[in-house]
Amino acid sequence: MLVEAYSKTVFNLAYQFAGSYQEAEDLTQDIFLKLYGALPKYDAGRDFTAWLLTLARNHLIDAYRKTKREKTSRDEFDETGLPAGAAADPEAGLDAAAGRKIVWESLSLLSPDVRMAVIFRDIQDRSYEEIAEIMSVPIGTLKSRINRGRVQLARILREKKGGGHGL
């Protein structure tokens, strides 16, 4: 029942964090396995969705840290990780896919905590209070991470647009 109820939410978070459909599927499976083992530790007085997203967030960051060396050596973006965006105009579809690729590549350059904060706020449109609970940080810290992430993302995107590669 939990997988059925929360799989889309967990998958979306994993996909937004990883930027790859296949990797998000694997991470989602891992998160639900971890959830199964952690259920006895769940405090019924706590919001279940926030608890699950905290567990997912921690797993995603742990997985990122374990594979960091592998990811940094990877030069190509996983094209299969792009969301399907069929456009009537094939050129527009290619432009949209290229734009998503640049955004995902840029997001992947942010530190995991900053990336997660930006994803929760700017992609998933969650409230500051909810994100602060999920990430177990004060709202001031969260706002600082989101602001830092937005500034870094804007700088990275400007550099990519301008052709500068000095990251």
ZIHU-V242667 format. One record per backbone hydrogen bond with DSSP energy under -0.5 kcal/mol. NH is the residue of the N-H (numbers start at 1). CO is the residue of the C=O. E is the energy in kcal/mol with one decimal. If there is no record, write none. Layout:
# ZIHU-V242667
[[NH & CO & E] [NH & CO & E]]
This chain:
# ZIHU-V242667
[[5 & 1 & -2.5] [6 & 2 & -2.6] [7 & 3 & -2.1] [10 & 6 & -2.6] [11 & 7 & -3.0] [12 & 8 & -2.7] [13 & 9 & -1.9] [14 & 10 & -2.6] [15 & 11 & -3.2] [16 & 12 & -2.6] [17 & 13 & -2.0] [18 & 14 & -3.0] [19 & 15 & -3.2] [24 & 20 & -2.5] [25 & 21 & -2.2] [26 & 22 & -2.2] [27 & 23 & -2.7] [28 & 24 & -2.5] [29 & 25 & -2.1] [30 & 26 & -2.3] [31 & 27 & -2.6] [32 & 28 & -2.2] [33 & 29 & -2.0] [34 & 30 & -2.4] [35 & 31 & -2.6] [36 & 32 & -2.2] [37 & 33 & -1.7] [38 & 34 & -1.6] [39 & 35 & -1.5] [41 & 38 & -2.1] [42 & 39 & -1.6] [44 & 42 & -0.7] [46 & 43 & -2.6] [51 & 47 & -2.2] [52 & 48 & -3.0] [53 & 49 & -2.8] [54 & 50 & -2.0] [55 & 51 & -2.3] [56 & 52 & -2.8] [57 & 53 & -3.0] [58 & 54 & -2.6] [59 & 55 & -2.2] [60 & 56 & -2.8] [61 & 57 & -2.4] [62 & 58 & -2.4] [63 & 59 & -3.0] [64 & 60 & -2.3] [65 & 61 & -2.5] [66 & 62 & -2.2] [67 & 63 & -1.8] [68 & 64 & -0.5] [68 & 65 & -0.6] [71 & 67 & -2.6] [72 & 68 & -2.5] [73 & 69 & -1.2] [74 & 70 & -0.7] [74 & 71 & -0.7] [79 & 77 & -1.1] [81 & 78 & -2.2] [82 & 79 & -1.6] [90 & 88 & -0.7] [93 & 89 & -2.2] [94 & 90 & -2.2] [95 & 91 & -2.6] [96 & 92 & -2.7] [97 & 93 & -2.5] [98 & 94 & -2.6] [99 & 95 & -2.4] [100 & 96 & -2.5] [101 & 97 & -2.4] [102 & 98 & -2.2] [103 & 99 & -2.2] [104 & 100 & -2.9] [105 & 101 & -2.7] [106 & 102 & -2.4] [107 & 103 & -3.0] [108 & 104 & -2.1] [109 & 106 & -1.2] [110 & 107 & -1.7] [115 & 111 & -3.2] [116 & 112 & -2.7] [117 & 113 & -1.9] [118 & 114 & -2.4] [119 & 115 & -2.7] [120 & 116 & -2.8] [121 & 117 & -2.2] [122 & 118 & -2.8] [123 & 118 & -0.8] [123 & 119 & -1.3] [124 & 119 & -2.7] [126 & 120 & -2.7] [131 & 127 & -2.4] [132 & 128 & -2.9] [133 & 129 & -1.9] [134 & 130 & -2.5] [135 & 131 & -3.1] [136 & 132 & -0.8] [137 & 132 & -1.9] [142 & 138 & -2.3] [143 & 139 & -2.9] [144 & 140 & -2.0] [145 & 141 & -2.4] [146 & 142 & -2.7] [147 & 143 & -2.6] [148 & 144 & -2.8] [149 & 145 & -2.7] [150 & 146 & -2.6] [151 & 147 & -2.5] [152 & 148 & -2.7] [153 & 149 & -2.8] [154 & 150 & -2.5] [155 & 151 & -2.3] [156 & 152 & -2.7] [157 & 153 & -2.8] [158 & 154 & -2.4] [159 & 155 & -2.4] [160 & 156 & -2.4] [161 & 157 & -2.4] [162 & 158 & -2.5] [163 & 159 & -0.5] [163 & 160 & -0.5] [164 & 159 & -1.4] [167 & 165 & -2.0]]
